[in-house]
Amino acid sequence: MTTPSRIPPALPVAGGGLTDFTEGWLANRRLSAHTRAAYRRDVQQWLGWCAGRGLEPLRASFLHVNAYARELEATVDARSGRPLAPASVARKLSALSSWYAFLLRLEAVTANPVGGADRPRVARDVSATVGLSAAEVDAMLAAADRLDGPTAARDRVVLALLADLGLRVGEVVALDLDDLGAERGHRTVRFTGKGGKPRRRALTPAVLRHLEGYLEVRGDAPGPLFATATGGRVDRHAVFRLVRRLARDAGVPAWERLSPHSLRHAFATAARDEGVPLEDVQDAMGHADPRTTRRYDRDRHNLDRDPSYTLAAARSRRTKP
């Protein structure tokens, strides 16, 4: 195996020269555009950290990664004003681990330095996303119905897709007009899910009602389904602002801390509360692991849903004279 002192000359060594290599790594991963952009930022942040310390990234050890991780944990998130969540730090290190694993396969490094690093512990059963009750989601949808102005029709569809289908914000903003379709009597939307997986979902009557009104305004020109006044694609930041504005208008107490992902959590919780089987919610949300779906079900510890009640009721029906 090649040692760090004998790195193949075709591979760039300087931190700034690894950009092309990083793009090659990303191209070899099945990732959504949003995840690819996030991973790119994560690697660039690491390379910047290394450059600031005169450290060659291909010769970094787990001690350097540990120092980097501790600095990340002390970093204050500009949006929340709080230190980065352990899950955010863990995600950044996970991206670096994948990057180094790719380097290892190319024999550009002798070991993955992230593998021996001290990563933050993240509880798989807990999510830090601020949740919403079903009543709060209803109030936000009602606030969207009261919108007026040139973007009102568009914004109503965006919120309905987040609330009724539980889509990720990246999936919503990446939609094009030709992603809309029909299948076996259902109106559908096709999109690329996490991991680059092609997916499709059925549209609810409420989404369809708002969508038809929006398409009358938008027209049938090909391109982004949700466009700005200048024709560009609506971005994630605009959807963040929309969600918080509607939550504020709806009187949601935690509106300043909400995100589009809060509606995705609410979708899972409401579906499970209405008796939708876990595996159906898992499929709808595109989760490979059911434990991920359970994290989104914030009401899963509600004693009203204790299965002992269901079993007791069934026994009572069987033994009733």
C-alpha positions, 0 to 999 in steps of 0.5 A, a space after each residue: 500500500 502506498 505510504 503518505 511519502 509516496 502519494 501517486 503524483 496524479 493526486 493533488 497533495 495541497 489542500 486547495 488542490 483537492 477540490 477536483 478530487 472531492 468532486 470525483 468522490 461526490 460523483 461516485 456517491 448516490 446523493 441528492 443535490 442537497 446532500 452533495 452540497 452539504 458534504 462538499 461544504 463539510 470537506 471544504 470546512 475541514 480543508 480550510 481548518 487544515 490550511 489554517 494550521 499548516 496541516 497536510 490533509 492527507 497526513 492528518 491523524 485521528 488526533 487532528 480530527 479530534 481537535 477539529 471535532 472539539 472546535 466544531 462542538 464549541 462553534 456557535 450556530 449563527 442561525 440558532 445562537 447555540 453551539 452546533 448540535 452533536 448530530 451536526 458535528 457527527 454528520 460533518 465527521 461522517 462526511 469526512 470519514 467517507 471522503 477519507 475512505 475513498 482516499 484509502 481505496 485509492 491508496 492515497 492514505 494508509 488509514 482513515 483518521 476519522 475512524 479512530 477519532 472520538 465522535 460525539 454520541 448521538 441518540 438514535 431515538 431522539 431528534 433535535 428538530 422542534 416538532 409541531 402538533 397536528 392542530 398547529 399544522 392545521 393552523 399553519 395551513 389556514 394561515 397559508 390560505 389567507 395569503 395574498 400577493 404574487 407568490 401566495 398560490 405558490 407558497 400554499 402548494 409548497 406548505 401543503 407538500 411539506 405538511 401532507 406528504 412530509 417531503 424534505 425541503 430539498 425534495 420540494 425545491 428540486 421539483 420540476 414541472 415534468 415531475 408531476 404525473 398520474 399513475 393508476 388513478 392517482 395524481 403523483 409527484 416524482 422526485 429524487 430522495 435521499 441517497 439519490 433514490 427515485 421515488 414517487 408519492 400520491 398527491 392529496 386532494 388538498 395539494 391538488 386543489 392548491 396545485 391546480 390554482 398555482 398552475 393557472 398562475 404559473 403556466 405550463 412552461 418547462 423548468 422548476 415547479 417553484 420559481 422566483 419572479 426572475 425565473 430562478 428556482 426557489 431555494 431552501 432559505 426561502 422555504 425556511 422563511 415561509 415556514 416561520 412566517 406562517 407559524 408566526 401568523 398561526 400563533 405557534 409559540 416556537 415559530 422562531 425555532 421551526 424549520 421545514 423539517 418540523 413539518 416532516 416530523 409532524 407528518 410522521 407523528 400524525 400518521 402513527 397517531 392515526 394508526 398508520 403502520 410503521 412500515 407504511 410511514 417508513 416507506 412514505 418517508 423513504 427511510 431505509 431503517 425503521 429506527 429512523 422513522 421512530 425518531 420522527 414519531 414524537 408521540 410514540 411514548 404516549 401511554 394512550 398508545 400502549 399496546 396493552 390496551 389493544 390486547 386487553 380490548 381484544 381479550 374482552 371481545 373474545 371472552 364477552 358472553 
